[in-house]
Amino acid sequence: MARNDRKGVTIVDIAREAGVSIKTVSRVINREEGAGAEVRARVQAIIDKHDYRPNASARNLSSRRSYLIGVIFLRLVSHHYVGEVQAGALRAARRAGYQLVVEQVEAADGRFDLEAFAAVLANVAFDGVVLTPPLCDDQDVLAAVEAAGVAYVRMAPNTEPGRAPFVWMDDLEAAREQTLGLWDMGHRRIAFVGGPSDHRAAVQRREGYLQAMRERGVAVPAEWIAPGDFFGLSGFYAGEALLALDPRPTAIFAGNDEMALGVLAAAAKHGVAVPEALSVVGFDNAPAGEMSWPRLTTVHQPTAEMAEAAVEMLVKRFGDARFREQITEQKLDYRLVVRGSAAPPRG
């Protein structure tokens, strides 16, 4: 018997209060045919009132769905990013009565392990999966999911937007706005720390920086762009390389907050005061950026909200066809977060 363990309310209690059969309640829960609009609304209101959440195992016995949604990562590019994706996806899964399964499919050499991914799809009966960058643009990944017949939603894809539903934010425009903010402060030597070349957000943020500089008539020298991998140590090494330039930049825009914190560490090592002698800005709005000194100016990326929306898009594709919502795209907004790590250049 399906039971809400927190409050002790069972499907029998819901049916009794609504004056309908247990099967009718089950149809409402599973969004199946056989219940009229008035009955469906009455049963749903009682479910909401009791915050009733059916047991996933019991639901599996009476449907062909597993009530499992997967979130698939290639690599842990950023602990903040991974944590935000999981938190948002879990919120949506819990609301809908689904369980969340998190999988990483990176081989020892750092590349995508197709065999491992195929095994995951074969061994776990997902109702649907969320594909994160860069997997969301990998042709082998997309082909494997489609061959397995598993519904999927992509987070921030860079190619083939019409191939499957997706959620995204405008990384390019956000990076452009961040760069122009430094320009408007008076900075002219603005350097950039990039991220992984196979990561959609990293590519878009680099292009946003370059676009802003082109708009201001600046041909960016190659040495103003330092490579990074979205981890803090790469930001530290990039910061050291950029600070060794003559003349050195007056501002450094790092492609994510972890690398920006590495740049701050490099500046501290070499006695370069921030923001008096160097402005440093990041991207993502990671918690560590609020605790750094100076506190980091950054871009808030709605990562958790994007993952939450992706799971909601999946859930709305399941069940009774009359109630499905075929949402193909959802765009979420960013915002600039201005703190103390950036200021007009002196001298």
C-alpha positions as CSV (number, residue, x, y, z in Angstrom):
1,M,0.0,0.0,0.0
2,A,1.4,3.4,-1.0
3,R,2.0,5.5,2.1
4,N,3.2,9.0,2.8
5,D,5.7,8.0,5.5
6,R,6.0,11.6,6.9
7,K,2.3,12.0,7.7
8,G,1.0,8.5,7.6
9,V,-1.5,9.3,4.8
10,T,-2.2,6.4,2.4
11,I,-3.8,6.2,-1.0
12,V,-6.8,4.7,0.8
13,D,-7.1,7.8,2.9
14,I,-7.0,10.0,-0.2
15,A,-9.6,7.9,-2.0
16,R,-11.9,7.9,1.1
17,E,-11.7,11.7,1.5
18,A,-12.3,12.3,-2.2
19,G,-15.2,9.8,-2.4
20,V,-13.5,7.9,-5.3
21,S,-11.9,4.5,-5.8
22,I,-8.2,3.8,-5.1
23,K,-7.8,3.2,-8.9
24,T,-9.1,6.7,-9.6
25,V,-6.6,8.2,-7.2
26,S,-3.9,6.1,-8.9
27,R,-5.0,7.5,-12.3
28,V,-4.7,11.1,-11.1
29,I,-1.3,10.5,-9.5
30,N,0.0,8.8,-12.7
31,R,-1.7,11.2,-15.0
32,E,-3.5,8.4,-16.8
33,E,-6.8,8.4,-18.6
34,G,-10.1,7.5,-16.9
35,A,-10.7,10.4,-14.5
36,G,-12.8,13.5,-15.5
37,A,-11.6,17.0,-15.0
38,E,-13.7,17.7,-11.9
39,V,-12.8,14.5,-10.2
40,R,-9.1,15.0,-11.1
41,A,-9.1,18.5,-9.6
42,R,-10.8,17.3,-6.4
43,V,-8.4,14.4,-5.9
44,Q,-5.4,16.6,-6.7
45,A,-6.5,19.2,-4.2
46,I,-6.7,16.6,-1.4
47,I,-3.3,15.2,-2.5
48,D,-1.8,18.8,-2.2
49,K,-3.5,19.4,1.1
50,H,-1.9,16.4,2.7
51,D,1.4,16.9,0.8
52,Y,0.9,13.2,-0.2
53,R,3.9,11.6,-2.0
54,P,3.3,8.1,-3.2
55,N,6.0,5.5,-2.7
56,A,8.0,5.1,-5.9
57,S,8.4,1.3,-5.6
58,A,4.6,0.8,-5.2
59,R,4.0,2.9,-8.2
60,N,6.4,0.8,-10.3
61,L,4.2,-2.2,-9.7
62,S,1.2,-0.7,-11.5
63,S,2.9,1.2,-14.3
64,R,5.7,0.7,-16.8
65,R,7.6,3.6,-15.5
66,S,10.5,3.4,-13.1
67,Y,10.2,6.8,-11.5
68,L,13.9,7.3,-12.0
69,I,15.4,10.4,-13.6
70,G,19.1,10.5,-14.3
71,V,21.4,13.5,-14.4
72,I,24.5,12.7,-16.4
73,F,27.9,14.4,-16.1
74,L,31.1,13.8,-18.0
75,R,33.4,15.3,-15.4
76,L,33.1,17.3,-12.2
77,V,34.1,20.6,-13.9
78,S,33.1,22.6,-10.9
79,H,32.0,21.4,-7.4
80,H,29.6,24.4,-7.2
81,Y,28.1,23.7,-10.6
82,V,27.6,20.0,-9.9
83,G,26.1,20.8,-6.5
84,E,23.7,23.4,-8.0
85,V,22.6,21.0,-10.8
86,Q,21.9,18.2,-8.3
87,A,20.0,20.6,-5.9
88,G,17.7,21.9,-8.6
89,A,17.1,18.6,-10.2
90,L,16.3,17.0,-6.8
91,R,13.7,19.7,-6.0
92,A,11.8,19.0,-9.2
93,A,12.1,15.2,-8.9
94,R,10.8,15.2,-5.3
95,R,7.8,17.4,-6.2
96,A,6.8,14.9,-8.9
97,G,7.5,11.8,-6.8
98,Y,10.6,10.7,-8.8
99,Q,13.9,9.5,-7.6
100,L,17.1,11.1,-8.8
101,V,20.2,9.1,-10.0
102,V,23.5,11.0,-10.7
103,E,26.0,9.4,-13.0
104,Q,29.5,10.4,-14.2
105,V,30.8,8.8,-17.4
106,E,34.4,9.9,-17.6
107,A,37.1,7.4,-18.5
108,A,40.5,7.4,-16.8
109,D,42.0,9.5,-19.6
110,G,39.3,12.2,-19.1
111,R,37.3,11.4,-22.3
112,F,33.8,10.2,-22.6
113,D,33.4,6.4,-21.9
114,L,30.8,5.3,-24.4
115,E,30.8,1.7,-23.1
116,A,30.2,2.9,-19.5
117,F,27.4,5.2,-20.6
118,A,25.7,2.4,-22.6
119,A,25.9,0.2,-19.6
120,V,24.3,2.9,-17.4
121,L,21.4,3.1,-19.9
122,A,21.1,-0.7,-20.0
123,N,21.2,-1.3,-16.3
124,V,19.1,1.6,-15.0
125,A,15.6,1.9,-16.3
126,F,15.5,5.7,-16.6
127,D,12.2,7.3,-17.5
128,G,14.3,10.2,-18.7
129,V,17.8,11.8,-18.3
130,V,19.2,15.4,-18.1
131,L,22.4,15.8,-20.1
132,T,24.8,18.4,-18.9
133,P,27.6,20.1,-20.9
134,P,29.6,18.9,-22.8
135,L,27.7,15.6,-23.0
136,C,24.7,17.5,-24.3
137,D,26.5,18.2,-27.6
138,D,28.3,14.8,-28.0
139,Q,26.9,13.0,-31.0
140,D,27.7,9.5,-29.5
141,V,25.8,10.4,-26.3
142,L,22.8,11.7,-28.1
143,A,22.7,8.6,-30.4
144,A,23.0,6.2,-27.5
145,V,20.2,7.9,-25.6
146,E,18.0,7.9,-28.6
147,A,18.8,4.3,-29.4
148,A,17.8,3.3,-25.9
149,G,14.5,5.1,-26.3
150,V,15.0,7.3,-23.2
151,A,13.5,10.8,-23.1
152,Y,16.1,13.5,-22.5
153,V,16.5,17.2,-22.0
154,R,19.8,19.1,-22.6
155,M,21.2,21.8,-20.4
156,A,22.7,24.6,-22.4
157,P,23.5,22.9,-25.7
158,N,25.7,24.6,-28.3
159,T,24.5,22.7,-31.4
160,E,21.3,21.3,-33.0
161,P,18.8,23.2,-30.8
162,G,15.9,21.5,-32.5
163,R,17.0,18.0,-31.8
164,A,15.6,17.7,-28.3
165,P,14.1,19.9,-25.5
166,F,16.7,22.1,-23.8
167,V,17.1,24.8,-21.1
168,W,19.7,27.6,-21.4
169,M,20.9,31.0,-20.4
170,D,22.8,33.5,-22.5
171,D,26.4,33.0,-21.4
172,L,27.6,35.1,-24.4
173,E,25.6,38.1,-23.5
174,A,26.3,37.8,-19.8
175,A,30.1,37.7,-20.5
176,R,29.8,40.6,-22.9
177,E,28.0,42.7,-20.3
178,Q,30.6,41.8,-17.6
179,T,33.4,42.9,-19.9
180,L,31.7,46.1,-20.9
181,G,31.2,46.8,-17.2
182,L,35.0,46.7,-16.7
183,W,35.4,48.9,-19.8
184,D,32.9,51.5,-18.5
185,M,34.9,51.6,-15.3
186,G,37.8,52.8,-17.4
187,H,39.8,49.6,-17.9
188,R,41.4,49.2,-21.4
189,R,43.8,46.3,-20.8
190,I,41.2,43.6,-19.9
191,A,42.5,40.0,-19.9
192,F,40.5,36.8,-19.9
193,V,41.0,33.3,-18.4
194,G,39.2,30.7,-20.5
195,G,37.7,27.3,-19.6
196,P,37.6,23.9,-21.3
197,S,37.4,24.1,-25.1
198,D,34.8,21.4,-25.2
199,H,32.5,23.1,-22.7
200,R,29.7,25.2,-24.2
201,A,29.6,27.8,-21.5
202,A,33.4,28.3,-21.7
203,V,33.2,28.9,-25.4
204,Q,30.3,31.3,-25.1
205,R,31.9,33.3,-22.3
206,R,35.1,33.7,-24.3
207,E,33.2,34.8,-27.3
208,G,31.2,37.3,-25.2
209,Y,34.4,38.8,-23.9
210,L,35.9,39.1,-27.4
211,Q,32.7,40.5,-28.8
212,A,32.7,43.3,-26.2
213,M,36.3,44.1,-26.9
214,R,35.6,44.2,-30.7
215,E,32.7,46.6,-30.1
216,R,35.2,48.9,-28.3
217,G,37.6,48.7,-31.2
218,V,40.2,46.5,-29.4
219,A,42.0,43.7,-31.3
220,V,42.8,41.4,-28.3
221,P,46.4,40.2,-28.3
222,A,46.7,36.5,-27.9
223,E,48.7,36.9,-24.7
224,W,45.7,38.5,-23.0
225,I,43.8,35.2,-23.1
226,A,45.1,32.6,-20.7
227,P,43.9,28.9,-20.7
228,G,42.1,27.4,-17.8
229,D,40.0,24.3,-16.9
230,F,37.4,25.8,-14.6
231,F,39.4,24.7,-11.5
232,G,41.1,27.1,-9.1
233,L,44.7,26.0,-9.7
234,S,44.4,26.8,-13.4
235,G,43.2,30.3,-12.5
236,F,46.2,30.7,-10.3
237,Y,48.7,29.8,-13.0
238,A,46.8,31.9,-15.5
239,G,46.9,34.8,-13.1
240,E,50.6,34.5,-12.7
241,A,51.1,34.5,-16.5
242,L,48.9,37.5,-17.0
243,L,50.5,39.5,-14.2
244,A,53.9,38.8,-15.7
245,L,53.0,40.7,-18.9
246,D,54.5,44.2,-19.5
247,P,52.4,46.2,-19.3
248,R,50.2,43.9,-17.2
249,P,46.4,44.0,-17.4
250,T,44.4,46.3,-15.2
251,A,41.5,43.9,-15.1
252,I,41.2,40.1,-15.4
253,F,37.9,38.4,-16.2
254,A,37.9,34.7,-15.3
255,G,35.5,32.4,-17.0
256,N,34.2,31.0,-13.7
257,D,34.5,31.9,-10.0
258,E,36.9,29.1,-9.1
259,M,39.4,30.4,-11.5
260,A,38.8,34.0,-10.4
261,L,39.7,32.9,-6.9
262,G,42.9,31.4,-8.3
263,V,43.7,34.8,-9.9
264,L,43.1,36.5,-6.5
265,A,45.6,34.1,-5.0
266,A,48.2,34.9,-7.7
267,A,47.7,38.6,-7.1
268,A,48.1,38.2,-3.4
269,K,51.3,36.1,-3.9
270,H,52.8,38.9,-6.1
271,G,51.7,41.8,-3.9
272,V,49.2,43.2,-6.4
273,A,46.4,44.9,-4.5
274,V,42.8,44.1,-5.6
275,P,41.0,46.2,-6.6
276,E,43.4,49.1,-6.2
277,A,46.0,47.8,-8.8
278,L,44.0,45.0,-10.4
279,S,40.3,44.3,-10.8
280,V,39.2,40.7,-10.9
281,V,35.7,39.4,-11.9
282,G,34.3,36.0,-12.3
283,F,31.2,34.1,-13.4
284,D,28.7,31.7,-11.7
285,N,28.1,33.3,-8.3
286,A,29.7,30.5,-6.3
287,P,29.4,30.8,-2.5
288,A,33.2,31.0,-2.2
289,G,33.2,34.3,-4.1
290,E,31.0,35.9,-1.5
291,M,33.5,34.8,1.2
292,S,36.7,35.9,-0.6
293,W,38.5,39.1,0.2
294,P,37.7,41.3,-1.6
295,R,34.3,39.8,-2.3
296,L,34.1,38.7,-5.9
297,T,32.1,40.6,-8.6
298,T,30.5,38.0,-10.7
299,V,27.6,36.8,-12.8
300,H,24.8,34.9,-11.2
301,Q,24.1,31.8,-13.4
302,P,20.7,30.2,-12.5
303,T,22.2,26.7,-12.6
304,A,19.9,25.1,-10.0
305,E,16.9,26.7,-11.7
306,M,18.0,25.4,-15.1
307,A,18.3,21.8,-13.7
308,E,15.0,22.1,-12.0
309,A,13.3,23.3,-15.2
310,A,15.0,20.4,-17.2
311,V,13.5,17.8,-14.8
312,E,10.1,19.5,-15.0
313,M,10.2,19.4,-18.7
314,L,10.9,15.7,-18.6
315,V,8.1,14.9,-16.1
316,K,5.6,16.8,-18.2
317,R,6.4,14.5,-21.2
318,F,5.3,11.4,-19.2
319,G,1.9,9.9,-18.5
320,D,-1.5,10.6,-20.1
321,A,-1.0,12.2,-23.5
322,R,-3.9,14.6,-22.8
323,F,-2.0,16.3,-20.1
324,R,1.5,16.3,-21.6
325,E,3.2,19.6,-22.2
326,Q,5.7,19.4,-25.1
327,I,7.9,22.3,-24.0
328,T,10.9,22.4,-26.3
329,E,12.9,25.4,-25.0
330,Q,13.2,27.4,-21.8
331,K,15.5,30.4,-21.3
332,L,16.5,31.6,-17.8
333,D,17.9,35.0,-16.9
334,Y,21.3,35.9,-15.5
335,R,22.2,38.9,-13.4
336,L,25.4,40.8,-12.6
337,V,26.5,40.7,-8.9
338,V,28.6,43.7,-8.1
339,R,30.9,43.4,-5.1
340,G,34.3,44.7,-4.1
341,S,36.8,43.1,-6.4
342,A,36.4,45.5,-9.3
343,A,37.0,49.3,-9.3
344,P,38.2,52.0,-11.8
345,P,41.9,51.8,-12.5
346,R,44.2,54.2,-10.7
347,G,46.8,56.2,-12.4
